[in-house]
Amino acid sequence: MKKKIVIGSLVVVVLSAGLLTVTRTLYPTNIAETAPNHEEEKLRSRHYKTDLKTFAAETQKIIPTLSTWGGNWKYVSTDAQENSALIKAEVPVVVFTDDLAVKAEKDVADGMIVVNIRSNSRVGKSDFGENRRHVLQILEALDAKFSRSEK
């Protein structure tokens, strides 16, 4: 009986270590963000045909309508300047909270709004791709709301 418990415990430890190794290999970080030349087209910066004030106001309205794992996202704050705005939100993930930042800057050359998004976990080293899903979810909502320009 004691031998079966030891072997069972060993199997659980080995399987857990294997799962963690696979997770770290497939999802090596707990941060996802857009970039102008991101290798994944879906995660490239967006260029929207709108003004900064409208973009910030509409994004604030969109955030609480989004949900993850049954919990609605929470709008936190907006720091607006003359040519930029930083909109922050909290995204519930089961018992954790991820932070999301939407940075919008006015491109003075063409008047477009250039948007980059960053989502990161507050704890842990891997997120099973959850932050990437947050970024894609808000991009989908913003793309539906605003006209895009492909640059």
DSSP file with accessible surface (Angstrom, degrees, kcal/mol):
  #  RESIDUE AA STRUCTURE BP1 BP2  ACC     N-H-->O    O-->H-N    N-H-->O    O-->H-N    TCO  KAPPA ALPHA  PHI   PSI    X-CA   Y-CA   Z-CA
    1    1 A M     >        0   0  173      0, 0.0     4,-1.7     0, 0.0     5,-0.1   0.000 360.0 360.0 360.0 -46.2    0.0    0.0    0.0
    2    2 A K  H  >  +     0   0  169      1,-0.2     4,-2.1     2,-0.2     5,-0.2   0.882 360.0  54.2 -63.1 -37.0    2.8    2.4    1.0
    3    3 A K  H  > S+     0   0  160      1,-0.2     4,-2.6     2,-0.2    -1,-0.2   0.895 106.3  51.8 -64.8 -39.5    4.6    1.6   -2.3
    4    4 A K  H  > S+     0   0  162      2,-0.2     4,-2.7     1,-0.2    -1,-0.2   0.883 109.0  50.6 -65.5 -37.9    1.5    2.4   -4.3
    5    5 A I  H  X S+     0   0   99     -4,-1.7     4,-2.6     2,-0.2    -2,-0.2   0.926 111.6  47.4 -65.9 -43.7    1.2    5.8   -2.6
    6    6 A V  H  X S+     0   0   90     -4,-2.1     4,-2.5     2,-0.2    -2,-0.2   0.940 114.5  46.0 -63.4 -46.1    4.9    6.6   -3.3
    7    7 A I  H  X S+     0   0   90     -4,-2.6     4,-2.5     2,-0.2    -2,-0.2   0.929 113.3  50.1 -64.7 -42.7    4.6    5.6   -6.9
    8    8 A G  H  X S+     0   0   35     -4,-2.7     4,-2.2     1,-0.2    -2,-0.2   0.918 111.5  48.2 -61.0 -43.3    1.3    7.5   -7.3
    9    9 A S  H  X S+     0   0   67     -4,-2.6     4,-2.3     2,-0.2    -1,-0.2   0.910 111.0  50.9 -63.8 -41.4    2.9   10.6   -5.8
   10   10 A L  H  X S+     0   0  108     -4,-2.5     4,-2.6     2,-0.2     5,-0.2   0.914 108.8  51.3 -63.3 -41.8    5.9   10.3   -8.1
   11   11 A V  H  X S+     0   0   75     -4,-2.5     4,-2.7     1,-0.2     5,-0.2   0.925 109.6  50.2 -61.8 -43.9    3.7   10.0  -11.2
   12   12 A V  H  X S+     0   0   89     -4,-2.2     4,-2.5     2,-0.2    -2,-0.2   0.930 111.8  47.8 -61.7 -43.8    1.8   13.2  -10.2
   13   13 A V  H  X S+     0   0   94     -4,-2.3     4,-2.6     2,-0.2     5,-0.2   0.937 113.3  47.4 -63.6 -45.6    5.1   15.1   -9.7
   14   14 A V  H  X S+     0   0   90     -4,-2.6     4,-2.4     1,-0.2    -2,-0.2   0.931 113.6  47.5 -63.9 -44.6    6.5   13.9  -13.0
   15   15 A L  H  X S+     0   0  118     -4,-2.7     4,-2.5    -5,-0.2    -1,-0.2   0.909 112.1  50.2 -64.1 -39.8    3.3   14.7  -14.9
   16   16 A S  H  X S+     0   0   60     -4,-2.5     4,-2.4    -5,-0.2    -2,-0.2   0.925 111.3  48.2 -63.9 -44.4    3.1   18.2  -13.3
   17   17 A A  H  X S+     0   0   51     -4,-2.6     4,-2.2     1,-0.2    -2,-0.2   0.906 112.0  50.4 -63.0 -40.2    6.7   18.9  -14.2
   18   18 A G  H  X S+     0   0   36     -4,-2.4     4,-2.5    -5,-0.2    -2,-0.2   0.921 109.9  49.7 -63.7 -43.5    6.0   17.8  -17.7
   19   19 A L  H  X S+     0   0  110     -4,-2.5     4,-2.6     1,-0.2    -2,-0.2   0.922 111.0  49.3 -62.4 -43.3    3.0   20.0  -18.0
   20   20 A L  H  X S+     0   0  114     -4,-2.4     4,-2.5     2,-0.2    -1,-0.2   0.902 110.7  50.8 -63.4 -39.2    4.9   23.0  -16.8
   21   21 A T  H  X S+     0   0   90     -4,-2.2     4,-1.7     2,-0.2    -2,-0.2   0.937 112.0  46.2 -64.0 -46.3    7.7   22.3  -19.2
   22   22 A V  H  X S+     0   0   79     -4,-2.5     4,-2.7     1,-0.2     5,-0.3   0.927 112.6  51.2 -62.8 -43.3    5.3   22.1  -22.1
   23   23 A T  H  X S+     0   0   11     -4,-2.6     4,-3.0     1,-0.2    -2,-0.2   0.931 109.7  48.6 -60.3 -46.7    3.5   25.2  -21.0
   24   24 A R  H  < S+     0   0  108     -4,-2.5    -1,-0.2     1,-0.2    -2,-0.2   0.827 112.9  49.9 -65.5 -29.3    6.7   27.2  -20.7
   25   25 A T  H  < S+     0   0  103     -4,-1.7    -2,-0.2    -5,-0.2    -1,-0.2   0.931 118.6  35.8 -74.4 -45.5    7.7   26.0  -24.2
   26   26 A L  H  < S+     0   0  114     -4,-2.7    -2,-0.2     1,-0.3    -3,-0.2   0.847 134.1  25.2 -77.4 -35.9    4.4   26.9  -25.9
   27   27 A Y     <  +     0   0   88     -4,-3.0   101,-0.3    -5,-0.3    -1,-0.3  -0.683  69.9 169.3-129.5  78.9    3.7   30.1  -23.9
   28   28 A P        +     0   0   84      0, 0.0     2,-0.3     0, 0.0    -1,-0.1   0.545  61.5  38.4 -75.4  -4.0    7.1   31.4  -22.7
   29   29 A T        -     0   0   66      2,-0.1    98,-1.0     1,-0.0   100,-0.3  -0.886  61.9-140.3-139.5 168.5    5.9   34.8  -21.5
   30   30 A N  S    S+     0   0   26     -2,-0.3    91,-2.0    96,-0.2     2,-0.4  -0.011  79.6  83.9-117.8  27.4    3.0   36.4  -19.7
   31   31 A I  E     -A  120   0A  55     89,-0.2     2,-0.4     2,-0.0    89,-0.2  -0.984  49.2-178.6-129.9 140.4    2.9   39.5  -21.9
   32   32 A A  E     +A  119   0A  14     87,-2.7    87,-3.0    -2,-0.4     2,-0.3  -0.997  13.6 161.7-135.7 140.0    1.3   40.2  -25.2
   33   33 A E  E     -A  118   0A  94     -2,-0.4    85,-0.2    85,-0.2     2,-0.2  -0.995  34.0-115.5-155.1 156.4    1.5   43.4  -27.2
   34   34 A T        -     0   0    9     83,-2.3    10,-0.2    -2,-0.3     3,-0.1  -0.502  29.9-177.1 -85.5 162.0    1.1   44.9  -30.6
   35   35 A A  B >   -g   44   0B  34      8,-1.5     3,-1.5    -2,-0.2    10,-1.1  -0.974  38.6-110.3-155.7 152.9    3.9   46.4  -32.6
   36   36 A P  T 3  S+     0   0   84      0, 0.0    -1,-0.1     0, 0.0     8,-0.1   0.870 118.7  25.2 -55.2 -39.8    4.2   48.2  -36.0
   37   37 A N  T 3  S+     0   0  149      7,-0.1     7,-0.1     6,-0.1     4,-0.1  -0.153  84.3 164.3-118.3  37.9    6.1   45.3  -37.6
   38   38 A H    <   -     0   0   47     -3,-1.5     6,-0.1     1,-0.1     5,-0.1  -0.269  44.0-128.1 -57.7 140.3    4.9   42.4  -35.4
   39   39 A E  S    S+     0   0  183      1,-0.1     2,-0.7     4,-0.1    -1,-0.1   0.800  99.2  66.5 -62.7 -27.2    5.6   39.0  -37.1
   40   40 A E  S >  S-     0   0   58      1,-0.2     3,-2.1     3,-0.1    -2,-0.1  -0.857  79.7-148.9 -97.7 116.2    2.0   38.0  -36.6
   41   41 A E  G >  S+     0   0  134     -2,-0.7     3,-1.7     1,-0.3    -1,-0.2   0.848  94.5  61.0 -54.4 -38.1   -0.2   40.3  -38.7
   42   42 A K  G 3  S+     0   0  129      1,-0.3    -1,-0.3    -3,-0.1    -3,-0.0   0.741 103.8  52.2 -60.8 -24.6   -3.1   40.2  -36.3
   43   43 A L  G <  S+     0   0    7     -3,-2.1    -8,-1.5    -5,-0.1    -1,-0.3   0.072  82.9 119.5-104.2  25.2   -0.9   41.8  -33.6
   44   44 A R  B <  S-g   35   0B  96     -3,-1.7    -7,-0.1   -10,-0.2   -10,-0.1  -0.586  75.5 -87.7 -87.4 152.3    0.3   44.7  -35.7
   45   45 A S        -     0   0   11    -10,-1.1     2,-0.3    -2,-0.2    71,-0.2  -0.162  45.4-128.6 -52.0 149.0   -0.4   48.3  -34.6
   46   46 A R  E     -B  115   0A  15     69,-2.2    69,-3.2    -3,-0.1     2,-0.5  -0.808  12.1-156.0-105.7 149.4   -3.7   49.7  -35.8
   47   47 A H  E     -B  114   0A  32    102,-0.4   102,-2.7    -2,-0.3     2,-0.4  -0.983  19.0-169.5-123.4 115.4   -4.3   53.0  -37.6
   48   48 A Y  E     -BC 113 148A   0     65,-2.7    65,-2.6    -2,-0.5     2,-1.4  -0.858  26.7-129.5-113.0 146.3   -7.8   54.4  -37.2
   49   49 A K  S    S+     0   0  128     98,-2.8    98,-0.4    -2,-0.4     2,-0.3  -0.688  74.4  87.2 -90.8  83.1   -9.6   57.2  -39.0
   50   50 A T  S    S-     0   0   30     -2,-1.4     2,-0.2    61,-0.2    -2,-0.1  -0.955  78.2 -91.2-161.7 174.3  -10.8   59.1  -36.0
   51   51 A D     >  -     0   0   82     -2,-0.3     4,-2.4     1,-0.1     5,-0.2  -0.640  35.5-114.3 -96.7 161.3   -9.8   61.8  -33.6
   52   52 A L  H  > S+     0   0   19     -2,-0.2     4,-2.7     1,-0.2     5,-0.2   0.887 112.7  52.6 -62.6 -41.8   -8.0   61.1  -30.3
   53   53 A K  H  > S+     0   0  176      1,-0.2     4,-2.3     2,-0.2    -1,-0.2   0.927 112.4  44.8 -63.1 -45.4  -10.9   62.4  -28.1
   54   54 A T  H  > S+     0   0   57      2,-0.2     4,-2.8     1,-0.2     5,-0.3   0.919 112.4  52.3 -64.6 -43.4  -13.5   60.2  -29.8
   55   55 A F  H  X S+     0   0    0     -4,-2.4     4,-2.5     1,-0.2     5,-0.2   0.943 111.3  46.1 -58.8 -48.6  -11.2   57.2  -29.7
   56   56 A A  H  X S+     0   0    9     -4,-2.7     4,-2.1     1,-0.2    -1,-0.2   0.932 114.5  47.6 -61.7 -44.7  -10.5   57.5  -26.0
   57   57 A A  H  X S+     0   0   40     -4,-2.3     4,-1.4    -5,-0.2    -1,-0.2   0.925 114.9  44.8 -64.8 -44.3  -14.2   58.0  -25.2
   58   58 A E  H  X S+     0   0   38     -4,-2.8     4,-2.1     2,-0.2    -1,-0.2   0.878 110.9  53.7 -69.3 -36.3  -15.4   55.1  -27.3
   59   59 A T  H  X S+     0   0    0     -4,-2.5     4,-2.3    -5,-0.3    -1,-0.2   0.910 105.5  54.4 -65.1 -38.5  -12.7   52.8  -26.0
   60   60 A Q  H  < S+     0   0   62     -4,-2.1    -1,-0.2     1,-0.2    -2,-0.2   0.870 111.0  46.2 -61.1 -35.8  -13.8   53.6  -22.4
   61   61 A K  H  < S+     0   0  133     -4,-1.4     4,-0.4    -5,-0.2    -1,-0.2   0.848 111.7  51.4 -74.3 -35.0  -17.3   52.5  -23.4
   62   62 A I  H >X S+     0   0   19     -4,-2.1     3,-1.7     1,-0.2     4,-0.6   0.901  96.0  69.1 -69.5 -41.8  -16.1   49.3  -25.2
   63   63 A I  G >< S+     0   0    0     -4,-2.3     3,-1.7     1,-0.3    10,-0.5   0.891  97.4  48.4 -51.5 -50.4  -13.9   48.0  -22.3
   64   64 A P  G 34 S+     0   0   55      0, 0.0    -1,-0.3     0, 0.0    -2,-0.1   0.695 104.5  62.3 -68.7 -12.6  -16.8   47.1  -19.9
   65   65 A T  G <4 S+     0   0  104     -3,-1.7     2,-0.2    -4,-0.4    -2,-0.2   0.621  90.3  84.1 -84.5 -11.5  -18.7   45.3  -22.6
   66   66 A L    <<  -     0   0   18     -3,-1.7     7,-2.8    -4,-0.6     2,-0.3  -0.625  61.2-171.8 -90.2 149.6  -15.9   42.8  -23.0
   67   67 A S  E     -H   72   0C  53      5,-0.3     2,-0.4    -2,-0.2     5,-0.2  -0.983  15.7-165.2-143.0 153.7  -15.6   39.7  -20.9
   68   68 A T  E >  S-H   71   0C  10      3,-2.5     3,-2.3    -2,-0.3    26,-0.2  -0.996  80.0  -8.3-136.8 129.9  -13.2   36.9  -20.1
   69   69 A W  T 3  S-     0   0  171     -2,-0.4    25,-0.1     1,-0.3    -1,-0.1   0.871 130.8 -54.3  52.4  35.8  -14.1   33.7  -18.3
   70   70 A G  T 3  S+     0   0   76      1,-0.2     2,-0.4    23,-0.0    -1,-0.3   0.386 116.0 109.7  85.0  -5.7  -17.5   35.2  -17.4
   71   71 A G  E <   -H   68   0C  23     -3,-2.3    -3,-2.5    21,-0.2    -1,-0.2  -0.890  66.2-125.5-108.7 133.8  -16.1   38.4  -15.8
   72   72 A N  E     -H   67   0C 106     -2,-0.4    -5,-0.3    -5,-0.2    -7,-0.1  -0.463  28.5-108.9 -73.6 147.1  -16.4   41.8  -17.4
   73   73 A W        -     0   0    4     -7,-2.8     2,-0.5   -10,-0.5    18,-0.2  -0.353  31.7-133.7 -69.2 153.6  -13.4   43.9  -18.0
   74   74 A K  E     -D   90   0A 125     16,-2.9    16,-2.6    -2,-0.1     2,-0.2  -0.950   5.2-135.8-119.4 122.0  -13.0   46.9  -15.8
   75   75 A Y  E     +D   89   0A  74     -2,-0.5    14,-0.2    14,-0.2     3,-0.1  -0.548  27.0 175.0 -68.7 135.2  -12.1   50.4  -17.1
   76   76 A V  E     -     0   0A  66     12,-2.9     2,-0.3     1,-0.3    13,-0.2   0.813  47.3 -34.8-110.3 -54.9   -9.5   51.9  -14.8
   77   77 A S  E     -D   88   0A  46     11,-1.3    11,-3.0     2,-0.0     2,-0.4  -0.994  36.2-137.2-165.4 164.6   -8.3   55.3  -16.1
   78   78 A T  E     -D   87   0A  40     -2,-0.3     2,-0.6     9,-0.2     9,-0.2  -0.997   7.8-166.7-132.7 130.1   -7.4   57.5  -19.1
   79   79 A D  E     -D   86   0A  91      7,-2.5     7,-1.9    -2,-0.4     2,-0.4  -0.928  21.2-174.1-113.3  99.1   -4.3   59.7  -19.2
   80   80 A A  E     +D   85   0A  63     -2,-0.6     5,-0.2     5,-0.2     2,-0.2  -0.846   9.6 174.2-104.0 133.6   -5.0   62.0  -22.1
   81   81 A Q        -     0   0  114      3,-3.5     3,-0.1    -2,-0.4    -2,-0.0  -0.546  51.5 -84.2-116.0-172.7   -2.5   64.6  -23.5
   82   82 A E  S    S+     0   0  170      1,-0.2   -30,-0.1    -2,-0.2     3,-0.0   0.917 125.2  15.5 -63.9 -43.5   -2.7   66.8  -26.6
   83   83 A N  S    S+     0   0   66    -31,-0.1    23,-2.6    22,-0.0     2,-0.3   0.214 126.5  40.6-119.0  14.1   -1.4   64.1  -29.0
   84   84 A S  E     - E   0 105A  32     21,-0.2    -3,-3.5    -3,-0.1     2,-0.3  -0.993  51.9-162.6-156.7 160.4   -1.7   60.8  -27.0
   85   85 A A  E     -DE  80 104A   2     19,-2.6    19,-2.9    -2,-0.3     2,-0.5  -0.988   6.7-157.9-146.7 139.0   -3.9   58.9  -24.6
   86   86 A L  E     -DE  79 103A  53     -7,-1.9    -7,-2.5    -2,-0.3     2,-0.5  -0.979  13.5-169.7-118.9 115.1   -3.2   55.9  -22.4
   87   87 A I  E     -DE  78 102A   0     15,-2.9    15,-3.0    -2,-0.5     2,-0.4  -0.925   6.6-161.0-109.6 125.9   -6.3   54.0  -21.4
   88   88 A K  E     +DE  77 101A  99    -11,-3.0   -12,-2.9    -2,-0.5   -11,-1.3  -0.854  12.3 172.3-113.2 146.3   -6.0   51.3  -18.7
   89   89 A A  E     -DE  75 100A   2     11,-2.6    11,-2.6    -2,-0.4     2,-0.4  -0.954  26.0-131.9-144.0 159.8   -8.2   48.4  -17.9
   90   90 A E  E     -DE  74  99A  52    -16,-2.6   -16,-2.9    -2,-0.3     9,-0.2  -0.958  18.0-158.5-114.2 135.9   -8.2   45.3  -15.6
   91   91 A V  E     - E   0  98A   0      7,-3.1     7,-3.1    -2,-0.4     2,-0.3  -0.959  12.8-137.7-118.5 117.4   -9.1   41.9  -17.1
   92   92 A P  E     - E   0  97A  37      0, 0.0     2,-0.4     0, 0.0   -21,-0.2  -0.553  19.4-177.2 -76.3 134.1  -10.4   39.2  -14.7
   93   93 A V  E >   - E   0  96A  18      3,-2.9     3,-3.2    -2,-0.3     2,-0.4  -0.866  60.6 -69.6-132.0  97.9   -9.0   35.7  -15.4
   94   94 A V  T 3  S-     0   0  109     -2,-0.4    -1,-0.1     1,-0.3   -26,-0.0  -0.371 119.5 -13.6  53.7-105.3  -10.5   33.2  -13.0
   95   95 A V  T 3  S+     0   0  120     -2,-0.4    -1,-0.3    -3,-0.1     2,-0.2   0.414 128.7  75.5-103.2   1.5   -8.9   34.3   -9.7
   96   96 A F  E <   -E   93   0A 113     -3,-3.2    -3,-2.9    27,-0.0     2,-0.4  -0.605  67.9-138.8-107.4 169.6   -6.2   36.5  -11.2
   97   97 A T  E     -E   92   0A  45     -5,-0.2    25,-0.9    -2,-0.2     2,-0.3  -0.998  11.7-159.0-130.5 130.9   -6.3   40.0  -12.8
   98   98 A D  E     -EF  91 121A   5     -7,-3.1    -7,-3.1    -2,-0.4     2,-0.4  -0.787  16.3-129.4-103.1 152.5   -4.4   41.0  -15.9
   99   99 A D  E     -EF  90 120A  49     21,-2.7    21,-2.5    -2,-0.3     2,-0.4  -0.853  21.1-168.4-104.0 137.8   -3.6   44.6  -16.8
  100  100 A L  E     -EF  89 119A   3    -11,-2.6   -11,-2.6    -2,-0.4     2,-0.4  -0.983   2.8-170.7-127.5 134.4   -4.3   46.0  -20.2
  101  101 A A  E     -EF  88 118A  27     17,-2.9    17,-2.4    -2,-0.4     2,-0.6  -0.995   7.1-163.2-127.9 131.1   -3.1   49.3  -21.7
  102  102 A V  E     -EF  87 117A   0    -15,-3.0   -15,-2.9    -2,-0.4     2,-0.6  -0.962  10.6-166.1-111.8 115.5   -4.3   50.9  -24.9
  103  103 A K  E     -EF  86 116A  97     13,-3.3    13,-2.5    -2,-0.6     2,-0.4  -0.915   6.0-175.6-107.5 121.0   -1.9   53.6  -26.1
  104  104 A A  E     -EF  85 115A   0    -19,-2.9   -19,-2.6    -2,-0.6     2,-0.4  -0.962   1.8-178.6-117.9 131.9   -3.2   55.9  -28.8
  105  105 A E  E     -EF  84 114A  81      9,-2.4     9,-3.3    -2,-0.4     2,-0.4  -0.989  27.3-121.9-131.4 140.3   -1.1   58.5  -30.5
  106  106 A K  E     - F   0 113A  98    -23,-2.6     2,-0.9    -2,-0.4     7,-0.2  -0.663  18.9-140.3 -81.1 127.4   -2.0   61.1  -33.1
  107  107 A D    >>  -     0   0   42      5,-3.2     4,-2.7    -2,-0.4     3,-0.6  -0.798  12.0-160.9 -85.5 106.4    0.1   60.8  -36.3
  108  108 A V  T 34 S+     0   0  116     -2,-0.9    -1,-0.2     1,-0.2    -2,-0.0   0.769  83.3  63.6 -65.2 -22.4    0.6   64.4  -37.1
  109  109 A A  T 34 S+     0   0   92      1,-0.2    -1,-0.2    -3,-0.1    -2,-0.0   0.909 126.1   7.1 -68.7 -41.7    1.6   63.6  -40.7
  110  110 A D  T <4 S-     0   0   68     -3,-0.6    -2,-0.2     2,-0.1    -1,-0.2   0.415  94.9-118.4-124.6   1.2   -1.8   62.1  -41.7
  111  111 A G     <  +     0   0   35     -4,-2.7   -61,-0.2     1,-0.2    -3,-0.1   0.505  67.0 138.0  76.6   1.6   -4.1   62.8  -38.6
  112  112 A M        -     0   0   20     -5,-0.4    -5,-3.2   -63,-0.1     2,-0.6  -0.357  56.8-118.5 -75.7 161.6   -4.7   59.1  -38.0
  113  113 A I  E     -BF  48 106A   1    -65,-2.6   -65,-2.7    -7,-0.2     2,-0.5  -0.908  22.4-153.0-101.8 123.3   -4.7   57.5  -34.6
  114  114 A V  E     -BF  47 105A  24     -9,-3.3    -9,-2.4    -2,-0.6     2,-0.4  -0.865  15.5-162.8 -98.5 124.8   -2.0   54.9  -34.1
  115  115 A V  E     +BF  46 104A   0    -69,-3.2   -69,-2.2    -2,-0.5     2,-0.4  -0.925  15.1 176.5-118.3 131.0   -3.0   52.3  -31.5
  116  116 A N  E     - F   0 103A  37    -13,-2.5   -13,-3.3    -2,-0.4     2,-0.4  -0.982  12.2-159.2-127.3 144.6   -0.8   49.8  -29.6
  117  117 A I  E     - F   0 102A   3     -2,-0.4   -83,-2.3   -15,-0.2     2,-0.4  -0.954   7.1-171.8-127.7 142.8   -2.0   47.5  -26.9
  118  118 A R  E     -AF  33 101A  94    -17,-2.4   -17,-2.9    -2,-0.4     2,-0.4  -1.000   2.4-177.4-135.3 131.3   -0.2   45.6  -24.1
  119  119 A S  E     +AF  32 100A   0    -87,-3.0   -87,-2.7    -2,-0.4     2,-0.3  -0.996  10.6 171.4-127.5 133.0   -1.7   43.0  -21.8
  120  120 A N  E     -AF  31  99A  37    -21,-2.5   -21,-2.7    -2,-0.4     2,-0.2  -0.993  31.2-117.5-143.4 150.3    0.3   41.4  -19.0
  121  121 A S  E     - F   0  98A  13    -91,-2.0   -23,-0.2    -2,-0.3   -91,-0.1  -0.588  14.6-143.5 -80.2 146.4   -0.3   39.1  -16.1
  122  122 A R  S    S+     0   0  124    -25,-0.9     2,-0.3    -2,-0.2    -1,-0.1   0.768  84.7  27.3 -78.7 -28.4    0.4   40.4  -12.6
  123  123 A V  S    S+     0   0   85    -26,-0.2    -1,-0.1   -93,-0.1     3,-0.1  -0.927  97.5  32.8-131.9 158.5    1.7   37.1  -11.4
  124  124 A G        -     0   0   55     -2,-0.3   -94,-0.1     1,-0.1    -3,-0.1  -0.024  68.5-105.4  88.5 168.8    3.4   34.0  -12.9
  125  125 A K  S    S+     0   0  159      1,-0.2     2,-0.3   -96,-0.1    -1,-0.1   0.515  98.6  35.4-109.5 -13.2    5.8   33.5  -15.8
  126  126 A S        -     0   0   25    -96,-0.1   -96,-0.2    -3,-0.1    -1,-0.2  -0.983  52.0-169.7-142.2 151.1    3.4   32.0  -18.3
  127  127 A D    >   -     0   0   19    -98,-1.0     3,-1.9    -2,-0.3   -97,-0.1   0.244  44.8-114.5-128.5  12.7   -0.3   32.7  -19.1
  128  128 A F  T 3  S-     0   0  113   -101,-0.3   -98,-0.1     1,-0.3  -104,-0.0   0.798  77.3 -60.9  57.9  26.5   -1.3   29.9  -21.5
  129  129 A G  T 3> S+     0   0    6   -100,-0.3     4,-1.8  -102,-0.1    -1,-0.3   0.563 102.7 131.8  81.2   9.5   -1.8   32.6  -24.2
  130  130 A E  H <>  +     0   0   16     -3,-1.9     4,-2.0     1,-0.2     5,-0.1   0.905  68.5  51.6 -64.7 -41.9   -4.5   34.4  -22.3
  131  131 A N  H  > S+     0   0    0      1,-0.2     4,-2.3     2,-0.2    -1,-0.2   0.890 106.9  54.3 -65.8 -35.2   -2.9   37.9  -22.7
  132  132 A R  H  > S+     0   0   85      1,-0.2     4,-2.6     2,-0.2    -1,-0.2   0.930 107.6  51.0 -61.1 -42.4   -2.7   37.4  -26.5
  133  133 A R  H  X S+     0   0  102     -4,-1.8     4,-2.4     1,-0.2    -2,-0.2   0.883 107.6  53.3 -63.6 -36.5   -6.4   36.6  -26.5
  134  134 A H  H  X S+     0   0    0     -4,-2.0     4,-2.3     2,-0.2     5,-0.3   0.944 110.2  47.0 -61.1 -48.2   -7.1   39.8  -24.5
  135  135 A V  H  X S+     0   0    0     -4,-2.3     4,-2.4     1,-0.2    -2,-0.2   0.939 114.1  46.9 -61.0 -46.2   -5.2   41.9  -27.1
  136  136 A L  H  X S+     0   0   34     -4,-2.6     4,-2.3     1,-0.2    -1,-0.2   0.883 110.1  54.4 -64.2 -36.4   -7.0   40.2  -30.0
  137  137 A Q  H  X S+     0   0   57     -4,-2.4     4,-1.7    -5,-0.2    -1,-0.2   0.932 112.0  41.6 -65.3 -44.8  -10.4   40.6  -28.3
  138  138 A I  H  X S+     0   0    0     -4,-2.3     4,-2.8     2,-0.2     5,-0.2   0.892 112.7  54.8 -73.9 -33.4  -10.0   44.4  -27.9
  139  139 A L  H  X S+     0   0    2     -4,-2.4     4,-3.1    -5,-0.3     5,-0.2   0.924 106.9  51.6 -61.7 -41.1   -8.5   44.8  -31.3
  140  140 A E  H  X S+     0   0  148     -4,-2.3     4,-1.8     1,-0.2    -1,-0.2   0.919 111.6  46.7 -61.4 -42.1  -11.6   43.0  -32.8
  141  141 A A  H  X S+     0   0   24     -4,-1.7     4,-1.3     2,-0.2    -2,-0.2   0.908 114.6  46.4 -67.6 -41.4  -13.9   45.4  -30.9
  142  142 A L  H  X S+     0   0    0     -4,-2.8     4,-2.8     1,-0.2    -2,-0.2   0.907 110.4  53.0 -68.0 -40.7  -11.9   48.5  -32.0
  143  143 A D  H  < S+     0   0   43     -4,-3.1    -1,-0.2     1,-0.2    -2,-0.2   0.864 109.0  50.6 -61.5 -35.5  -11.8   47.3  -35.6
  144  144 A A  H  < S+     0   0   89     -4,-1.8    -1,-0.2    -5,-0.2    -2,-0.2   0.821 116.3  41.5 -71.2 -29.5  -15.6   46.9  -35.6
  145  145 A K  H  < S+     0   0  111     -4,-1.3     2,-0.3    -3,-0.2    -2,-0.2   0.860 115.1  44.1 -86.5 -39.5  -16.0   50.4  -34.2
  146  146 A F  S  < S-     0   0   17     -4,-2.8     2,-0.3    -5,-0.1   -96,-0.1  -0.830  81.5-111.6-116.3 150.0  -13.5   52.4  -36.2
  147  147 A S        -     0   0   80    -98,-0.4   -98,-2.8    -2,-0.3     2,-0.3  -0.579  38.4-142.8 -75.9 133.8  -12.4   52.6  -39.8
  148  148 A R  B     -C   48   0A  80     -2,-0.3     2,-0.4  -100,-0.2  -100,-0.2  -0.674   9.8-152.9 -99.1 154.2   -8.9   51.3  -40.3
  149  149 A S        -     0   0   31   -102,-2.7     2,-0.6    -2,-0.3  -102,-0.4  -0.992  18.8-134.3-121.2 128.0   -6.2   52.4  -42.6
  150  150 A E              0   0  137     -2,-0.4  -104,-0.1  -104,-0.1  -102,-0.0  -0.738 360.0 360.0 -83.9 120.2   -3.7   49.8  -43.8
  151  151 A K              0   0  144     -2,-0.6  -104,-0.0  -104,-0.0    -2,-0.0  -0.901 360.0 360.0-116.4 360.0   -0.2   51.2  -43.4
